[in-house]
């Protein structure tokens, strides 16, 4: 074999390895099964929900209207994307069983803030991994644990968390609340375990916002416009009554009238986002047919249960359009 041909084949092999390493997948947990939930593996380059789920989870204690996982043992389920293995972690603490929970990952920990519909003060919990000094692999059931955060929530009992985002530093969580027409924003430093007040304003998106390095901004769903918005990252040290600058896309990406549940924005990496919608389905012969066209899904008068809900990826967005 000539030296040039050998170098060419080695170069092709290197390219194939790099392409394989760069391939990314998105994992979605959907409430789309009448007996429980499914975990679906989505190709980052061609996102669609038509493929069979990689795992089905039976939930014997599922209740109508509850869109979270709740099992007999109330354990935390951990899915390993590399091995496709499901492990059982520590049981959920009592404060997270009866409230509306907001989960945020920051600083290699999972934080949860629980809201109880003005019945009692918020609870702030954290799940962390114990330092494994031995040679054995980390086991979620043994090495992970839930604990109450020493610094209690600064939000009033009547305030519900409506939006949140992690600062680019990776360890500061911004949260905005709403009570009637009033909004406030605080940040929590996970390293110092301290809250900081930032002003009488709210982050402009609904639910979770994602930081995009190309835009140098947070990106999230804008509930009123039917699109997505980008927001200037707030300063960790300043306090102001002026909301950070933000803007929305001109195109309306979903119709609120067609949705059974609110849409979800998911970050695909590399300045790419997708919107997962949930509508009511009617008259479909096969479940897979529901993932073809948005126009084939018509609203139904049937109450939204897993048997009548339909999830699909309706839009793939590049952050450069914002």
WODAGI-V127559 format. One record per helix or strand. SS is the DSSP state (H for helix, E for strand). FROM is the first residue (numbers start at 1). TO is the last residue. If there is no record, write none. Layout:
SS	FROM	TO
SS	FROM	TO
//
This chain:
H	3	22
E	25	33
E	36	43
E	55	58
E	75	80
E	85	91
H	94	96
E	100	106
E	109	115
E	123	129
H	140	143
E	144	148
E	160	166
E	172	179
E	182	189
E	194	199
E	206	212
E	217	222
E	227	232
E	246	248
H	256	258
E	259	269
E	272	280
H	287	291
H	294	296
E	309	318
H	319	321
//
